[in-house]
Amino acid sequence: MDIGVCVASHIKDIKYVVRAEELGFSHAWLADSQMIWSDCYATLALAADKTNHIKLGTGVAITGTRPAAVNAAGIATINAIAPGRTFFGVGAGNTAMRIMGMPPHRIKELERYLKEIKPLLRGEESAVQLGSKSAPQEKYIRHVMPDKGFVNFDDPIPMYVSGFGPRSLGLAGKYGEGAVVAFAASGGIMESMWHMIEEGARQTGRVINRDEFYTTALTTMVVLEPGEAVDSPRVKEECGAFAIAAVHYAYDQYRNFGHQPPNYLAGVWDEYTQLIESFPEERRHQRIHAGHNCWVLPEEEKFVTKQTIEASCLVGTQDQILDQLNTLELAGLNQVMILPPFDPRYKVLDQVAKHIIPNLNRS
């Protein structure tokens, strides 16, 4: 199994990606969220220039913030700097869209976008829908100057589609060379996600070869010291931001769709919603994702509990983590990418590189 790193794009911290390469991480996924972090393509360009073999790409690019042509040109530009090690992760964008008070693309919009961008990533012509929803116009576009090093379509740019439900995972099966999936607690859950991917592929007559279709799951990882509790201060420091981001996501699902929170939030839900709803409705979308996957705001520290950590993060002894990763690898998961909080991010990289990467069973 590969271990990658998801990066909160930071234009002045390219050395973080360089360090990940030095430590043996396979991929660096630079996150695309324009009202939180640096621009992912500017950051990718600098990282591509400073690295040699780590695979680089968007983690994930958002369909609702850039037209297909813009994302295609952006990642093809990175492929000109890092030929053969560039990939394109893409998704509807829960955080990037909702922090602007807008919904992510619906399934129909996401599918149209994937259909449009797939040929553009190969440098081919694509039929792109322009204009308003009420009066759409179809235009045929392609990159008309792909030579002289402006972009690189000669080296393939695999597209990995982010999906967490049956329909979005089905789109990954229809259009992607791989999928970014939810971190599975067991091999059985991973198998159910495979069925969703394969069902989507079948709808277009495509047959998925599991040995070639690349799957990646996002979490973060903390290796426990002997006798250390799952909710120790160190563990909270090294994974609390990821755990609280899962709470933010649950609130978005509740706020926008009426979805009831998962059972593991029962002990904190009422107090958490009371806190969030104390902010004015017209600006609440800004507050929900404050600190997103970088740090925990002081007033939210109480919501980082044993239950929220265990539900969202991979925390355990070295042997426990390795056993779970090996089980998921046998179930067809190719990579786990970790997203540590901002302040201890280098420390987390070092610990995972020391205790996990060299000890994985590699096929």
N, C-alpha and C positions, 0 to 999 in steps of 0.2 A: 504493500500500500504506500502511496505517496502521502507526504504531509506538506501542505502548503500553508501560506499565511495570507489572510485577508487584511488589507492595509487601509486604515483611515487616511486617505490621500493627503499628504502634507508636503508641500513644495520645498520646504527647507529641511526635510528629514529623509533624503534619498539614501543616506547611509543605513537606514533601517532595512531597506530592501537589499542593499549590498551585504549587510550582516546576515540576513536570511539566506542568501546565496552561499556565503562562506560556511554556514552551519549545516547545509545540506537540505534545506527546504526546496521542494520541487517547483512550486508555483508561487507567484505573488499576484494576488487579485486586488487591484486598486479600486476602491469603492467610489461610486459616482453619486454624490449627493450634494448638490450645488449650494444649498443654504446652510451646510454644516462644515464641509471640508474644502480643501483646494480642488481645483479642476483635475479630474482624473487623467485626462490626456496630456496636459502639461507635465504632470507628475510622472506619468508613464514614460514620456520622452526622455526626461532626465534619468530615470531609472534604467531605461534601455541603453543609454550611453555609458552608464557606469557599471553595468553588469555584463556577464559573458555567457552564462548558460542557464540561469534560472528562467523558467517560462513566465511570460508577462502578459497581463490582459486586464480587462475590465471586470470588476467584481461586485455588482454587475452594472453594465450600462443600462440606462433607463430609456424605455421607448417613448415615454410621454414628454421628455424634455428636449430631445433632439430628433429631427427628421431622419429617416433611414439613411439618406445620402450623407448626412453629417456624421453619423456614427460610423458608417462604412469608410468614409475618407479618413476619419480620425484613427481608427484601428489599423487601416492600411498604411497610414503614415508611420505608426509605431512599428509595423512589420518591415518598413524600409530601414529602420534603425536596428531592429532585432529580428532579422529574417529567420524564419523557421522556428522561432520560439514565442510567437505571438498568438494569443487566442482572444476570442470575443465572447465574454459572458454577458447575457442580456436578460432583462426582466421588466415587469410592469412597474416596479418602483414604489413599494409601500411608503418608505420613509421620505424619499426624495420628492414625491408628489404631495404627500399628506402634510409635510412641514410647510408647504405653501397653501394649505387649505384646499387642495385639489385631490380628487380620487385618482388612484392608479388606472391604467388602461384596463378596460374590461376584456374578457376573453376574445370577443369578436375583434376588437381593436388590436389586441396583442397578436392574434393570428394574422391579420392583414399585414401588420408591421413585419413579422417574421418572414412572411411570404415575399414581401418587398425587398428586405435586406439580404436575403440569402444569395441571390445572384449578384448583388452589388459587392458582396464580400469576395466573390471570385473575379471581379472586374467585368462582369457581364451586364447586359442590358436588363432592366427591370421595369415593369409597369407599376407606377407609383400613383396613388390617389392623392390629388391635391384639391384645394378649394374647401368649401364648407361641407358639413354633413348633408345639408339639404340640397346642395348643388355640387356634388363631387365631380372632379375632372380627372381623367386618367392620362398621365404623361409617361412617355418612355424616356428613361434616363440611363446613363452609364458614365463612368469616369472616362473622359475623352482624351486625357493626356496621362496615361498610366506609365509612360516610359520616362527616362532621364532621372529616375530616382525620386520623383515626387511621392510616389506610393509604391507598394509592393503587393501584387496579386499573384506573383509566380510561386511564392511559398504559400501553401494553404493556411487559411485562418479558420480554425475550427470554431463553430458556434455552439456554446453551451447555454441552454435555455433554463432559466430559473423557474421552478414550479413546486408548489406545495400541496396541490389538490389534484383530483382526477383530471380535470380539464386542462390545467396548465401543464401537468406532466404529460398529458396526451399530446400537447403541442410540441413538447421537447422530443417526443417520439416521431412526430410528423416532420419536424424541420431541423432538429439539432444533430450535431455530432456527439453530443453529450448533454447531461442535465445537472443542474445544481439543485439538490434536494434537501429536505429537512433531515437533521441528524436522527438516525433511527436508533431506538433503544434496543432493538433485537434484530436478528437475521430475518425473522418472520415479517416484521414491518418493512424491512428493505425489500423483501420479495413482493410485498403488496404494491410498493412503489414501482417495481419493475413491471408488474402487470398493467399499471396505469400507463406507463411509457409505451409498452408494447401494444396496448389497445389503441392508443392514438396512432401509432405507426400503421397498424392494420387497416385503419380507415382510409389510408391513401395507398394501400397495397405494398407498403414498405415492410421489410422483415428486419428486425433489429438483431444484429450479431452482438451478443453481450460482451464478447471479448474485444470488440472494437468501439462500442459505445461507452463514453467516458463519464463516470458519475462522481460527483463531489458533494460533500455535505459540510455545512458551516456550523461550527461550535467554538468553544474555547476550551482549554485544557489546563488542568493543574495536577501535578504529581504530588500526592500527599507524603509528608514525612512520617516516620514511624510513630504511630499513636495519635496522629493529628486528626482533628475533627473536620468534617466536611465544611462546617461553617466557622472555621477558625478565622481570626483577623487576617492572616496572610492569604487564605483562600479567597476571602471576600475582596481583598485588595486586587488579587490577580484575575478574578472572574466576575466580580460584582457588576461591572458595567454591562457585561453581556447578559447577565441574569435580569437586570432591571430593564434592559432593552426588550426582553421578552414580555415583561409586564406592560411596557408601552404598547407593544404590538397587540396584546390582548385587549387593552383599552380601546385602541383604534377599531378593532373588530366589534367590540361592544358598542362603541359610539356610532359607528357608521352602518352596521348591519344588524345590530341587536343580538349578536352572538353572546351567549353566556360565557363567563370566564371559565377556564379549566379548573378542575377540582383543587389543584395544588395552590391556587391563589385564594382559596376560601378564607384563610386566616388573615389576609391583608386587604382583601378587595374593597370592603366598605370604607376603610380608612384611606386607601389609595384614591378611590374615586372621589371621596370628599375633598382631598387635597387638590386633585386636578380640576375639579369643578368649582373650586374657589377662584379660578382664573376666568377673566371675561371670555365669553363664548367666541367673540370675534377675533380673539388672539390666542385662544386655547391651543390651536394647532401648532403654534410656535413652542409652547411650553411642554407639550406631551413628549417630544423627542429631545428635550434639552439634555446635553451631555452624552448624546447617543453613542453608545459603544466606546466611549472614551473615559468617562468618569461617572460616578454616582453623585448626584447633588445631595448635600447634607440632609435635607428634609426627606430624601428617599432612601437613606441608608437602612432605615428600619424595615424596608420591604425586601431587602436582600437577606433571605432566610435559608435555612437548610432545604426547605421545600422548593423555593425558586431556583436555588443553585442546582439541585439534583435534577430538576425538570429540564434545564436548558444547557447545562455545561457538562463536560466530561471530566469528572473529578474522581480520583481514586489512587490507590497505590500503583506503582509501576506495573506490577503483574496484572492488576485489575484492568488497567487501561489497555495494556497489550492484548489481554484476552478478548476484550470487547472489540478492539480494532481488528484483530485476526478473524473474529466471528463475522464482522461486517464485510471484511474482504472476501471471505468465502461466499457471502451472500451477494457479492457483485459490486461492492462499493470500492471505487478506485482511489479516492483521495478524501482526506479530511483536511479542511483549511481552518485554521484557528484565528480568532480575532481577539487578541488580548486588550485590556484597557490601555490607555495611552501612557500613563506614567511608568508602570512596570513592564512595558512591552518588551524591552530588551532582556530583562530578567526571565520573562516567560519563554522567549525564544531560546535562550541558553539552556533552560531546564528541559524543555521538550527535546532539544537537540542532544542533550546529554543522556536523558533517561529513556526516550521513546524511539527516536529515528533510527539509531544503530541497532535496536533490538527487535524491530519488526520482522516478521516472516515475509520475505519477498518472493513472489512467484517468478 
